[in-house]
Amino acid sequence: MIDWEMVGDGYYVHESICVKCGYRFIHVRPTDVLLKDCECGKCGLTGFVIKTGQEIDDMEVAEE
């Protein structure tokens, strides 16, 4: 099981969603960066990203 709260040296890994546009994504961010300072990868707005609470191990991974 992946520890989605803390991975490696000072990074968080979790699923996030932008509450403004609905874009869901796997988020990797340094521990010193707050969610309120994160930018949505789709709409580009800052301050609307939250964690979904979805466990990464439970998610289906799309194959390329």
Contact map, one row per residue, 1 for C-alpha under 8 A:
1110000000000000000000000000000000000000000000000000000010000000
1111000000000000000000000000000000000000000000000000000110000000
1111111000000000000000000000000000000000000000000000000000000000
0111111000011100000000000000000000000000000000000000001100000000
0011111000011100000000000000000000000000000000000000000000000000
0011111101111000000000000000000000000000000000000000000000000000
0011111111111000000000000000000000000000000000000000000000000000
0000011111100000000000000000000000000000000000000000000000000000
0000001111100000000000000000000000000000000000000000000000000000
0000011111110000000000000000011100000000000000000000000000000000
0000011111111000000000000001111000000000000000000000000000000000
0001111001111100000000000011111000000000000000000000000000000000
0001111000111110000000000111100000000000000000000000000000000000
0001100000011111000000000111000000000000000000000010111100000000
0000000000001111100000011110000000000000000000000011111100000000
0000000000000111110000011110000000000000000000001111000000000000
0000000000000011111001111000000000000000000000001111000000000000
0000000000000001111111110000000000000001000000011100000000000000
0000000000000000111111100000000000000000000000011100000000000000
0000000000000000011111000000000000000000000000010000000000000000
0000000000000000011111100000000000000000011000000000000000000000
0000000000000000111111110000000000000000000000000000000000000000
0000000000000000111011111000000000000001110000000000000000000000
0000000000000011110001111100000000000000000000000000000000000000
0000000000000011100000111110000000000000000000000000000000000000
0000000000001111000000011111000000000000000000000000000000000000
0000000000011111000000001111100000000000000000000000000000000000
0000000000111100000000000111110000000000000000000000000000000000
0000000000111000000000000011111010000000000000000000000000000000
0000000001110000000000000001111110000000000000000000000000000000
0000000001110000000000000000111111000000000000000000000000000000
0000000001000000000000000000011111000000000000000000000000000000
0000000000000000000000000000111111101100000000000000000000000000
0000000000000000000000000000001111111100000000000000000000000000
0000000000000000000000000000000011111100000000101100000000000000
0000000000000000000000000000000001111100000001111000000000000000
0000000000000000000000000000000011111110000001100000000000000000
0000000000000000000000000000000011111111000001111000000000000000
0000000000000000000000000000000000001111100111111000000000000000
0000000000000000010000100000000000000111111111011000000000000000
0000000000000000000000100000000000000011111100000000000000000000
0000000000000000000010100000000000000001111100000000000000000000
0000000000000000000010000000000000000001111110000000000000000000
0000000000000000000000000000000000000011111111000000000000000000
0000000000000000000000000000000000000011001111110000000000000000
0000000000000000000000000000000000011111000111111000000000000000
0000000000000000000000000000000000111110000011111000000000000000
0000000000000000011100000000000000010111000011111100000000000000
0000000000000001111000000000000000110111000001111110000000000000
0000000000000001111000000000000000100000000000011111000000000000
0000000000000111100000000000000000000000000000001111100000000000
0000000000000011100000000000000000000000000000000111110000000000
0000000000000110000000000000000000000000000000000011111000000000
0000000000000110000000000000000000000000000000000001111101100000
0001000000000110000000000000000000000000000000000000111111100000
0101000000000110000000000000000000000000000000000000011111100000
1100000000000000000000000000000000000000000000000000001111100000
0000000000000000000000000000000000000000000000000000011111110000
0000000000000000000000000000000000000000000000000000011111111000
0000000000000000000000000000000000000000000000000000000001111100
0000000000000000000000000000000000000000000000000000000000111110
0000000000000000000000000000000000000000000000000000000000011111
0000000000000000000000000000000000000000000000000000000000001111
0000000000000000000000000000000000000000000000000000000000000111
